[in-house]
Amino acid sequence: MSEKAQLNYVEFATKDIEASKTFFGSVFGFSFTDYGSEYSAFTNAGLEGGFFVSPAVAQASNGAPLLVFYSKNIKQTQGEVEQGGGQISKPIFSFPGGCRFHFIEPGGNEFAVWSESA
């Protein structure tokens, strides 16, 4: 019997690997393992992955995939993102089934956070 392959790992670019590690470690509790100065794997994120240094980063407006976090308390999470150095690119807005906001982390990537209610 054959099993379908599943998403297992995500990698994305960062303009500043140390700033991205500091942000995701403090705001979302990621843990890191460095493999040289230009790659760092992360765990404790719901999906394992890694950062690699690159001048090009992921922005949904450029057609890049948007990684979305879930939070039970979206307003608290938005505050933590801002305190950690993230820039809100789309304030909390409603959509069928919940609400979300988008942010740019210090390394330049866009992410979102969603919840059932504000």
Phi, psi and chi 1 to 4 in degrees:
 res  aa     phi    psi   chi1   chi2   chi3   chi4
   1 MET       -  130.1 -179.6  168.6  155.4      -
   2 SER   -93.2  138.4  163.0      -      -      -
   3 GLU  -106.7  144.7  -68.6 -173.6   30.2      -
   4 LYS   -74.6  144.6  -62.5  -74.7 -176.5 -172.0
   5 ALA   -69.3  147.8      -      -      -      -
   6 GLN  -126.1  154.0  -63.1  179.4  -13.5      -
   7 LEU   -58.9  135.1  -72.4  174.2      -      -
   8 ASN  -132.2  -22.4  174.8  -98.7      -      -
   9 TYR  -157.6  142.4 -163.3   85.8      -      -
  10 VAL  -129.4  136.7   61.0      -      -      -
  11 GLU  -122.6  140.5  -67.6 -176.6  -29.1      -
  12 PHE  -146.3  156.4   53.5   94.3      -      -
  13 ALA   -76.1  158.9      -      -      -      -
  14 THR  -147.9  140.6  177.4      -      -      -
  15 LYS   -76.1  -22.7  -66.2  177.6 -178.5  178.4
  16 ASP  -143.8   94.2 -175.2  -24.6      -      -
  17 ILE   -62.3  -38.4 -159.8  163.4      -      -
  18 GLU   -67.1  -40.0  -68.5  -56.8  -40.3      -
  19 ALA   -66.4  -39.7      -      -      -      -
  20 SER   -64.8  -43.6  -69.4      -      -      -
  21 LYS   -62.6  -44.9  -73.5  170.2   47.5 -178.7
  22 THR   -60.8  -46.1  -62.0      -      -      -
  23 PHE   -62.0  -54.9  175.1   81.0      -      -
  24 PHE   -69.3  -29.1  -75.7  101.4      -      -
  25 GLY   -68.4  -44.5      -      -      -      -
  26 SER   -79.0  -39.8   67.7      -      -      -
  27 VAL   -83.3  -41.9  175.7      -      -      -
  28 PHE  -115.2   -1.5  -66.6  102.4      -      -
  29 GLY    76.8   21.2      -      -      -      -
  30 PHE   -63.1  151.2  -74.0   20.7      -      -
  31 SER  -113.7  151.6  -60.7      -      -      -
  32 PHE  -130.1  148.3  -60.3   94.4      -      -
  33 THR  -129.4  117.6  -58.1      -      -      -
  34 ASP   -83.4  140.1  -66.4  -24.5      -      -
  35 TYR  -124.6   78.9  -64.3   94.9      -      -
  36 GLY    84.6 -171.0      -      -      -      -
  37 SER   -89.3   -7.3   61.9      -      -      -
  38 GLU  -119.1   11.1  -64.5 -167.4    0.1      -
  39 TYR  -150.1  135.9 -168.9   89.3      -      -
  40 SER  -140.7  124.0 -172.7      -      -      -
  41 ALA   -84.3  147.4      -      -      -      -
  42 PHE  -124.0  150.1   57.3   79.3      -      -
  43 THR  -133.5  179.1   57.5      -      -      -
  44 ASN    62.9   37.9 -160.6   33.6      -      -
  45 ALA  -124.6    1.6      -      -      -      -
  46 GLY    92.0  -35.8      -      -      -      -
  47 LEU  -141.7  127.2  174.7   66.1      -      -
  48 GLU   -74.8  157.3  -68.1 -174.6    7.1      -
  49 GLY  -175.3 -159.5      -      -      -      -
  50 GLY  -159.7  159.9      -      -      -      -
  51 PHE  -106.0  140.4  -63.2  107.7      -      -
  52 PHE  -129.5  147.7   61.2   92.9      -      -
  53 VAL   -76.1  130.5  175.7      -      -      -
  54 SER  -161.5  147.7  172.7      -      -      -
  55 PRO   -75.0  -19.7   25.0  -32.1      -      -
  56 ALA   -97.8  133.4      -      -      -      -
  57 VAL  -126.9  172.1  -68.3      -      -      -
  58 ALA   -89.3  121.9      -      -      -      -
  59 GLN  -132.5  129.7  -58.1  -90.2  -33.4      -
  60 ALA   -59.3  -33.0      -      -      -      -
  61 SER   -64.8  -19.2   62.0      -      -      -
  62 ASN   -97.9    9.6  -66.3  -30.0      -      -
  63 GLY    90.1    6.8      -      -      -      -
  64 ALA   -75.5  151.2      -      -      -      -
  65 PRO   -60.8  147.9  -19.5   29.9      -      -
  66 LEU  -108.8  116.3  179.8   66.1      -      -
  67 LEU   -83.4  132.0  -80.2   77.0      -      -
  68 VAL  -121.7  123.5 -177.9      -      -      -
  69 PHE   -85.3  155.6  -68.8   89.4      -      -
  70 TYR  -108.3  139.4  171.0   77.5      -      -
  71 SER  -137.7  137.0  172.8      -      -      -
  72 LYS   -73.7  -25.4  -70.2 -177.2 -179.6  179.9
  73 ASN  -128.4   87.2 -173.1  -26.7      -      -
  74 ILE   -65.5  -36.1 -163.9  165.2      -      -
  75 LYS   -66.4  -39.7  -71.5 -179.5 -179.5  175.7
  76 GLN   -64.6  -43.9  176.9 -178.8  -22.3      -
  77 THR   -63.4  -40.1  -57.9      -      -      -
  78 GLN   -61.2  -42.0 -179.9  174.4  -28.8      -
  79 GLY   -61.6  -41.2      -      -      -      -
  80 GLU   -66.3  -38.6  -68.4  168.7   -7.6      -
  81 VAL   -61.1  -46.5  164.3      -      -      -
  82 GLU   -65.4  -43.4  -68.6  171.9  -45.4      -
  83 GLN   -62.5  -33.2  -79.9 -173.7  -58.0      -
  84 GLY   -79.7   -3.9      -      -      -      -
  85 GLY   104.7    3.9      -      -      -      -
  86 GLY   -77.5  148.6      -      -      -      -
  87 GLN  -107.5  126.5  -56.7 -118.0  -20.9      -
  88 ILE   -73.0  120.4  -55.9  -55.6      -      -
  89 SER   -99.1  -24.1   55.0      -      -      -
  90 LYS  -142.0  112.3  -71.1 -174.6 -177.1  179.1
  91 PRO   -61.3  168.4  -15.6   24.8      -      -
  92 ILE   -53.0  128.9  -65.0  174.0      -      -
  93 PHE  -138.0  155.1   62.7   93.7      -      -
  94 SER   -89.7  151.3  -64.2      -      -      -
  95 PHE  -146.9  163.4   62.7   88.8      -      -
  96 PRO   -56.1  119.5  -25.7   35.3      -      -
  97 GLY    99.8   -5.2      -      -      -      -
  98 GLY   165.7 -152.1      -      -      -      -
  99 CYS  -148.3  163.9   60.2      -      -      -
 100 ARG  -159.8  167.3   75.3 -177.9 -164.3 -167.8
 101 PHE  -136.6  158.5   69.8   90.6      -      -
 102 HIS  -113.0  151.0  -67.0 -152.1      -      -
 103 PHE  -146.7  158.2   66.9   91.8      -      -
 104 ILE  -109.1  121.3  -51.5  -63.4      -      -
 105 GLU   -79.6  163.7   56.0   93.9    9.6      -
 106 PRO   -56.4  -22.3  -28.0   36.8      -      -
 107 GLY   -84.6   -3.6      -      -      -      -
 108 GLY   105.9   -5.8      -      -      -      -
 109 ASN   -85.3  147.0  -66.7  -69.8      -      -
 110 GLU   -94.9  136.4 -178.5  178.7   15.3      -
 111 PHE  -134.8  172.8  -70.2   85.1      -      -
 112 ALA  -137.1  162.0      -      -      -      -
 113 VAL  -131.9  134.8  176.9      -      -      -
 114 TRP  -125.5  160.6   87.2  -81.9      -      -
 115 SER  -153.9  164.5 -172.4      -      -      -
 116 GLU   -69.6  -32.1  -70.0   88.9   -0.5      -
 117 SER  -152.2  155.1   63.5      -      -      -
 118 ALA   -83.2      -      -      -      -      -
